[in-house]
Amino acid sequence: MAQRDQHRDTPKIIQWDKVIGDRTPPHNVDMEQALLACIILEGGGNSFPVCIQEKIKPECFYSGRHQLIYAAMQKLYQAGVSPINEVLLIDQLRKDEALEQAGGDAYLIELTNRIDTPVGLQHYVDRVRDAHLLREIIKASNEAIESVFTDQSDVAGLIDSVEQRIFKISENRISDSAKHLKESIDSAMALVQNMIQRRGEITGVTTGFIDLDKMTTGWHPTEMIVVAARPSMGKTSVALNMAEAAILPSGDRKPCPTLMFSLEMGADQLAMRLLCSRARANMTKLRDGFLPREKQKDLMQAAKELQGAPFYIDDSSGLNILELRAKARRIHNQLKHGLGLIIVDYLQLVAGTDPRVPREQQIAEISRGMKGMAKELNIPVIVLGQLNRESEREKRQPRLSDLRESGSIEQDADVVLLLSKPKENRENEDMEADVVPRDLIIAKQRNGPVGSITLHFIRNLTRFENYTPHSA
């Protein structure tokens, strides 16, 4: 009896007509038969790896008997049996006690007579997969409709759930592929030569700051980068400088599509700051109407550069993490090559999905959501945040424990940057100076060194620039 139960791991047949509803779901039995026949004719050595690469699973077939046959093929392939032929397939189905349900010997022989050659394999795979994706869309839509009628208390959560489900279906259209080592070695050697020639060119999205690029090699996919400081230290200015470096081409580097969520400042204000920073125009003089003619020309030139830049600003206030992720996901899917960077200004202004829970738990949820967004979209996410007052009270440089409201931010972040006044300038900074030094402390970096770099903050331009000794 134990031996008999050992083989009872055949997947349960999915009856798509009952799952989806009254109308006949999209399917093509002829294409399913042709695909199975291809595997039998070819023996599975080359055809089954193609199916795996294209994410074909038993549930991709509409016919229940085809689901059983493909599952048996899968077992044979995983066991290293080659070639997969009618005799071995019948034996496996008999072991699974599924031969009769699969149509018996006669149906398997009928399958092999459907086609003469496996040359059309890729076409059959595409047709079977596409029909399955259409059924999944219908299934997800029906489940969403049912959820709406049964639970209307969490609209934001429902919308996020539906969007994630559709996004997952979309991801299943993309096949996994492996490269031969030779291709990877060739690419690696090309990268090595490029690094030697350019002496350590960054591998991620540039930060805009030379010393920071050297320590981080840029921002990389799935990374959550936290930039934290006390109020009025220039968090937004740092973020805009990083965005400017990302969205504008430089040398061989192409523009990186960037989305910025600004929960504090309006899109027009951010655009004005970015414009004046790029043109190096004094915003105070601009407001007073005394901007020199040369600077007016610089503003026009900066406007031309920035108008064509792939930069998107969402200044909606009161967003919660589900709404924020949904918006990012939508824009990412709308762009031909997707987003390359997201900036959130700032974390503590993002609303929790449940206002009844303590704020620390809300921040923990938001922090996890930010990291989840970086992984889901496979891009770096820069999150601005606030520090508590402890460093000011104790008259010291900030540290990781000063991150405000939640230790989960420290846990979720891949990189944490803390912006502060230098130790020697903490008490006696010249408030009239146009250019003042700032320390950017790399307090945490999963894949690189920690340390501190010096930047210069140009107050009348609200702009940070690389530190140079002659300007100190």
N, C-alpha and C positions, 0 to 999 in steps of 0.2 A: 504493500500500500504506500509505503514511503517512497518507493521508486516511482510509483505512478504519480504521486503529488509533485515530485521533483520537476516534472515537465509541464505542470499546470501553471505556467507563467506567461501564457499567451495573452497579449493585450485584449482587453474587453472591446468588442466590436462597437464602434460609434455608429449609431443609426441616425445619420444626418437629417433624414426627413422628419424624425421626431424631435431632434434637437432644435431645428430651425422653425418648424411650424407647418402650416397648411400647404403653402406653395412648394413646388419642387425646387430644391436647391441647385445652384450651378454645378454641373458635373459633366464628364465626358467618359463614359465607360469604354469606348473604343480606344481612347488615348491611354487609359489605365491598363487595358489588356496589352496594348502595343509596348508599353514600358516594361511590364512584367515579362513579356515575350523576349524583349531585348536582352534582359538579364539572363534568361535561360539559354538563349541562343549563343550569347557571348561567353557565358560561364561565370559572370560576375566579377572576373578579375579586373577589368577596366570599367565596366558599367556601374558596379555598385559603389566604387569610390566617387563617381560623378554624382550619384544619388545622395551620398552622404554630404558631399560638398555643397549641393544645392538644397540641403536640409529637408530631404524627402523622408518622411516617417510613415508608419502604418496609417495614422489618422489622416494623412494627406489623400488617401483613396476614399472615394464615395462608397464604393461597393464593399460590403462586409466581407465577402469572400476574398476580395483583393487585399483587404487589410490583413487577413490571416495569412495569405500566401506571402505577402511582402515581409511580415513579421518572421515567418519561417525562414525566408531567404536571409534576413538579417542575422538570425541565430547561426545559420550555416557559415555566413561570412565572418562573423565574430569568432567562430570556432576554428577558422582557418581552412575550412573545407573548400576545395577548388578542383574542378569546376562545379558550379551549382547547376545540376541538371534535374530532369524530371524525376529520376529514380530517387536521388537523395532528397529532393523536395517532398516527394510523397512519403518517404520514410520519416522525415522531420515532422510533417503534419500529422502523421499517424501517432508519433510520440506525444505530440501536443494534444492528441484527441480532437483534432480540428479538421481532419481530412474530409469528413462528410460535409461539414459546414462550408468548407472551401470549394465544394463542387465535385470532389472525388477525382479518381484517376482520369476519367474522361474529360473533365474540364481542363486539367493541366495539359493534356495532349492537345485539346482544342486551342489553348493559348499559344502553344508553339507554332501552330499553323496560321496565326494571325498575320505574321510578317515573314519576309524571306531573309532580311538582313538587319542587323542592329544599327545601321548607319544613321537612322533618324532619332537616336537616343536623346540628344539634347532637346530636340523639338518636343518629344513626348514628355520629358521631365518638366519643361517649361509649362506645358499645357496642364499637366496634373497639378503642379504647384500653384499656378494662377487660379485654377478652379477652387482649390482648397483655401487660398487666401480670401477669395470672395465669400466662401461659406463662413470663414472666421469673422469677416466683417459683419455679415448678417447676424451671426450668433452674438457678437459683442453688442451690436445695436439692439437686438431683442432683450439682452440682459440689462442694458442701460434703461430701456423703456420700462421693464419690470421693476427695476430699482427705483425709478422715479415714482411709480405708483405705490410702492410699498414703504419707502422711507424718504420723506421730503424734509428731514430735519437738518441734513448736512449737505447743502447744495454744492458748496466749494469742494468738499471731499468727493462727491459724486462726479463732478466735472473732471477733477484731476484723475480719478480712477478710470473714467472713460477715455480720456486723452492718453493715459499711459497704455491702456489696452490697445488702442488704435496704433500708437507709436510702436508697440511691440510687434504688432502684425506687420507694420511697414518694415521694421528691421528684418523680419523673416524673409523679405524679398532679396536680401543681400546675402550672397553665399560666402562661406568661409573658404579661403584658399591658402595653400601653403606653397612657399617658394623653395626651389632647390637651393642648397647651400651655396652653390656657385653664384647665383644671383645676389644673395645676401653678402657674400664675400666681395663681389665686384662693387656693390653699392658702398660697403664699408670702406674699401680701399679708396674709392672716389671721395668719400667723406674725409678720410685721413689726409689725402692730398690737399683737399680744400682747406682743412684746418691748418696744415703746415704752411700753405701759401698765405692764408689770411691770419695766421697766428691766433688761433682760438676763437673763431667766429662762434657766436651763440647758436644753440641748437633749438631754442624755443622762441616764443614771442618776446621781442626785446622789451626791456623795462624802460628804456630811454635814458638810463644812467649807466655810464661805463663801468664804474666800480661794482655796482650791483649786478650787472650782466656777468662780470668776471666771477662773482661768487655764486651766482645761481644758474648761469648759462641760459637765462631767460625763463619765461613761464611755460610750463609744459602741460599737455592734456591731462585731465582728471585732477589737476592740482587745485586745492583751495588755498588762496593766499589772503591772509588777514593783514590789513594795514591799520594799526590802532594808534591813537594819540588822545591827548586832552583836547577840549574844545579850542578852536582858533589856532591850532598849531599847523594847519595846512593840509589836512587829510584829502579834501576834495581837490586841492591844487596838485598834490602828488598823483591822484587818480587821473586827472585830466592830462598831466604830463605823460603818464604811461599810455593813456589812450591815444594821445597825439603821436607818440612814437610808433604805436601799433598800426594806426590807420593810414599813415602817410608812407609812401615808398621811399626807400633809401638804398642806393646801390643796386645790388641784386635782390634785395629783400622786397617782396610784394606786400601790398596793404593787407592788413588782417581785419576782416569784418568784426566790428565790436559793438556790443549792446551795453548801454549804461542805464541802470535803474537809479533814478534820482528821487528819493523820497523826501528830500529837504528843499532842494532848489528847483526852480522851473527850468524847462528846456531852453527857453530864450536866454535866461541868465547864464546857464552853462555855456551856451553857444557864444555869448558875448565874452565870457572869461577865456574860452578857448581861442577865440579870434584875436583878442588883445594879447594873450600870452604868445601866440604864434607870431604875431606881428611885432612883438615887444613894444606895445603901445601902452602908455600910462593911462589906466582907467580913470584916475582922478581928473587928469587934464581933459580926457575925452568927455567926461560928464560935465565939466565946466565949459566945454566948447573951445578950448585953447590948444587943440592938438596941432602940432606943426604939419605943414603940407607934406613933408617927406613921409611922416608917419601915416598920413591919410593914404598915400600910395601903397605903403606897406600893408595897411589894412585891406586894401582892394586886392593885393596879391595873395594875402593870406586867405581871403574869402574865396578866391578862385581855387586855391589848393584844397580847402576844406569842403567846398560844395560837392566835389566829386569823391570825397572820402567815404568809405563804407562805415559810417558811424550812425548808430541809432540810439535815440534817447527816449526813455519812457519815464515821464515825471508824474505818474499816477501816485497819489498819496493813499496811505492806509492799506497797502497791499499786504496780504498774508503770504506765507511761503508757497501755498498751493497755487495761488493766483500768479505769483511771480514766476514759478516754474512753468506754468501753463503758457504764459506769454513768451517766455524764452524758448520753449519747445516749438511754439508756433512760428516764431520768426526764424528759428534755426531751420525748420523744414521748408520755409518759403524761399530761402536763399539757395542759389544753385549749388554752392560749395559749403553751405552752412556757416555758422558763426565760428570765429576763432578765439574770441575773448568776451567775457561778461564781467562788468563792474557793478557792484551794488553799494550805493551810498545812502544810508549806512545800515548796518545790521540791526541796531537797537530800535530803528524806526519801522522795521518789518513787524506786522501784527501777527499774533499767535492765532492759530485756528480755533482754539478754545480759550476765550478770555477768562474762564472760571478757574483755570489752573494757575499755580504760582508763576510769576514772571520768569523765574530761573528755569522752570521746565519749558516754558514757551521758547526762551532763547535756545535751549538745548535742542528743541524740535527744529527751530529755524536753522541752527548751525548744521544739524544733520541733513536738512533739506538742501542747503547750499552745497555741501559735499556731494550729496546725491545728484544734484543737477550737474556738477562738474563731471561726474562719472557717466551719467546718462548721455550727455551730449558730447563727451570725450573732448572737452576743452578746459582751459584754465579759467577759474572764477576768482576775481579779486573782490574781497569783501572789506569794506571800511568799518571800523568799530571804535568804540570809546574806551578809554582807560578810566579807572576810578581815581580818587584823590590821594591814595596812599603815597605815591611817589612824591607828590608835592608836599604833603605833610611831613614826610621823613627826609625831604630835601635830597633825593637820590635819583638816579636814572631808573626809568621804568623797567619792569620785568614781566615775565609771562603771567605771574599770579595777579597782576594788576588789571588784566582783561576784565571788563565790567560785566557783572551779572551772571556769568556762567563759566565754569571750568571746562565745559564741553567744547567751547570754541577752541581752546588750546589743544584738546584731544583730536578734534576733527581736522584742524588746519594742517596742511603740509608745510607751509611757510608762514611765519609770523614776523612782521616788521613793526617795530615800535619807533615812532617819531617823537623826538624831544629836543629841547635845548641842550647844548653841550654842558658838561658839568661845570666848567669854568665860567659859563655865561648864564648859569641858572639864576643868580641873584642880581647880576649887574649888567644885563643886556642893554645896549644903547637903543632906546625906543625910537630915536630919530633916524637911525641908520637905514638906508635903503636896502642894503644887502646884509643879511645876518646868517651865521652858520646854524645848521641843524644836524643832529645825529640821527641816522637811520640805522637802528639796531636790528640785526637779524637774530632774533631771540630763539627761533626754531627753524630748522630746515631738515626735512627727513632725508634728503639725498645730497646734502652738501654741507659746507662749513657754516658755523655761526660766527658772529663778529659784528663790527660796526663800521659804517662808512660815513663820510662827511659830505653833506650837500650844502649848497647855498640857496637861501630863500630870498628872492628879489621881491620885496613887499609891494612896490608900486606896479609890478607886473603880475602879482600873485602867481609866481612861477618858481619852480625849483630847477637848479642846474647843477651840473657836475662841479665838484670842488676842484679848484686850481690854486696852487700855493700863492701865485702872484696876486690873486684877488682876495686873499685872506686878510 
